Amino acid sequence: MMQKKEALKSFKSWAKSEEFSLKYLFPSVSKNEVIHIDLSINNTHVKTIKEFNNLPYFETKLEEIQTENPTKIIAGGYLEKRALYTSDIYKRNTKNGVEKRDTHLGVDFWLPAQTPVNALLDGEIVCITDDNFDKGYGGLLILKHKTKNNVFFTLYGHLSLASIEKHKVGNIIRKGAQIGQLGNATENGNWVPHLHFQIMLTLLDFKNDFPGVAYESEIEFWKSICPNPNLLFKLKALDI
């Protein structure tokens, strides 16, 4: 297996000559532009954890942004430090006190429940999971991809359970085939509907899950194995 730096360099080299439209990922939406939404600790959209966890309130905010930007998908989040992860699954005890996982490793695309999600390229299903707990992934699916010089994985979080139950680990999903549909709050981990899309160059020792949020103290490691998904889409609004 290539070392982390070599794997990241090789992936970036491959991605540089590739470009994937959001129209492939969300065929029913037929948009390839995004409006960036900032959900970092300094954001002005949802100013408190209480507001974020008030799903009708947050969904209304998103609807206002969508109405103002009808030709764009609301998206963002790579490497954002967020104060939104309140579940105990994001905490650990250290000698210096409680540390929280708060740095986001993927891009969120905020779209309605039941929005179809398609494969960007051929992939083998290596994980199908129901992370059925508060602020988990809900329906989760991970694909393994191979190019001439690279092996990498794409993660699709917050899918509806019915849409992923038809799949089996080991099956091949072809480019353009439907992976699943976005779940509602009762089945997606208690979130406003959205897709968490993430790229990984390794699954480490994870079998049925993979972190979508990292401890800030470990962020250099996670950046090295979870490159920016916008390397595929090349959207100026998502440049960081």
N, C-alpha and C positions, 0 to 999 in steps of 0.2 A: 504493500500500500504506500502511495506517495505520502511524503511528509506534508504537514498542513500548509506550509508556505508554497510548496511546489503545486499542491492540489489547487490552492486558491489562484495561483498564477495561471495554471493551465485552464481552469474554468473561465477566468476573466478573458483569456485569449480567445477561447471558443465563443464566449458570449459576445465579444466585440463584433464579430461578423454575423451574428444572428439578431433577429428582431421579431418579437412576437406582439401581435395586436391584442388589445383587451377584447376585441370582437371575437377572437378565438376562445378566450376564457369565459366570456359572458355573451354567448351568441344571441340571446333574446334581447339583450340591452342595446347592442349595435352602436356602441360608443367607444372611441379610442382616445379620449381626452379625460383628464381628471382635474378636479378642484381639490387642492390639498387642504386637509383639516388637521390642525395642530391639537393634539390631546396630551401634550407634555404638561409638566407641572406649571408651566407659565401660560397655558392656553386661556383664551377668552370666551370659548364656547360653553364649556361646562366648568364652572370655576371651583366647584367643591366636589368631594367624593359623594356627598348626598345627592347632588344634582345628577351626577353620572349614573348612580345606582337607581335613580328615579327614571325607569325606562320610558314611560310616556313623555316625561319632560325632555329627555335626551333625544328621543325619536322626533319630537316636535322641532327641536333645534336642527336636526338633520334634514327634516322636510323643508324647513325654511331655506337652508343652504341649497337643497336640490331645486327648489322652485326658482331661486335666483340664478341657478346654473343648469338649465334643463338639458344641455348637450354634453354634460360632463358627469363622470362617476366620482363620488366623494371617496377620497382615499388618502392614505398616509400612514406614518407610524414607525418606519424603520429607524431603529436606535433611539427612539424617543424615550426619555425618562418620564414615567407616568406615576401619578399618585392614585391610580384607579384600582389597584389590585389589593383588595381588602380581605380576601379569603386566606385562611391559615395555610393553604397549600403554597403560598408565595413567601412564607416566612421561615427563618431558621435562627436558632440561638447560636451566638458566637461568644467568645470571651469578652467582646466589646459590647455585647447586648444583642438585641434582635436586629437581623438584617433581612431586608425584603428584596425579592426579585421585582424589579421595576423598569428594566430597560428592554424595550420591545424588539424582537428579532425578525419580525416579518412586516408585511404591508397589509393593512386592513382595507377592504373594499366594502363600503357601506351601501348595501342594496337590500331590497325587500326579501322577506321569506319566500321560499319556493323559486327564487331566481336560479335557473340552471347554470351549472358550472361544468365546463368542458376541459379536456386534456389539451395542453399546449403542444405536447409531443408524446410519442409512444412511451409507455412505462409499465413496469410490473408492479402490481399491488403488493406491498410488503407489510402494510399495517391497516387494519380496520378496527376501530375502537369506539365504544360509547363512553366518553369521559363524563359520566352522568353525575356531576357534582357542581356546586356553586362556583361559577367563574372558571370552570373547566372548558374543554373544547366542545363538549357535546359530541356530535358525530364527527369523527376524525378519520381521514384517509391519507396514507403516504404512498407515493409512487417512487420507484427506482428507475433511473434513466441511464442509458449508456450511449456515449458518443465514441468516436474513434479513440480519443485520448482521455476521456473523463467518465467517471461514475458520480452521479449526484442524485439527490432526492428532492421531491417537491411535496410540501405538506399543505393539506386543505382542511382547515378547522372550522367548526360551527355549522356543519352540514346537518340536514334532516336525517333522522335514523332510517326512515323508510327508504330513502334514496340510496343509502350505502349498503343496506342489508342484502341487496341483490348481488353484490360483489363477493368474491372470495379471495383470500390471500393466495398469491401465485398467478392469478389471472392477469392477462395483458389488456390494458386499455390503450386503444389506438388514438393517435392524434385526431382531435375533433370529436371524439366520442364523449358522451356525458359521464362525468364522474359522480355527480350528485346534484342536490339542490340545497339552497341555504335553509337552515332550520329556523324555527321561531324560538322565542325566549324559553319556552317550556322544555325544549330539547337541545338547545345550543349552549348550555352552561349559564343560562340566565343573563344573556346579553341582548342588546338591540341587534337585529339580524345584520350579519356581515360575514365576509369571508376573510379568515386569517390565512394569508398565503406566504409561505416561507420556503427558502432553499437551504438545504444542508449538504455538505460535502462528505459527511459521515453520519451514521446513526449512533456512534459511540457504542455503548452497551444497552441502549434502549431497544425494547422489543415492541411494546404496545403503546408508546407515548413518545413525546419529544418536547423539551422545553420551548415555549414560545416567548418567554420572558426570562431575562438573565439578571444575576446580581451585578451591580455596577462594578464591584471589585474584581469581577472575572470577565469584564466585557471584551478585553482584547482577545482572549481565547475564543469567546463565542463569535466575535466578528470574523475570526479566521476560518471558522467552519460554517458560518451562516452568512454568505455574501448578500449584498443588497439585491432584492428581487428586481429592482429597476434596471439591473444590468440586462435583463431580458426585454423590458418594455421601452426603455430609453425615453421616458417621459420627463420633460423639463420640470414640470411641477413637482416631481418626486425626487429631483436631484438633491443630494445633501453634501 
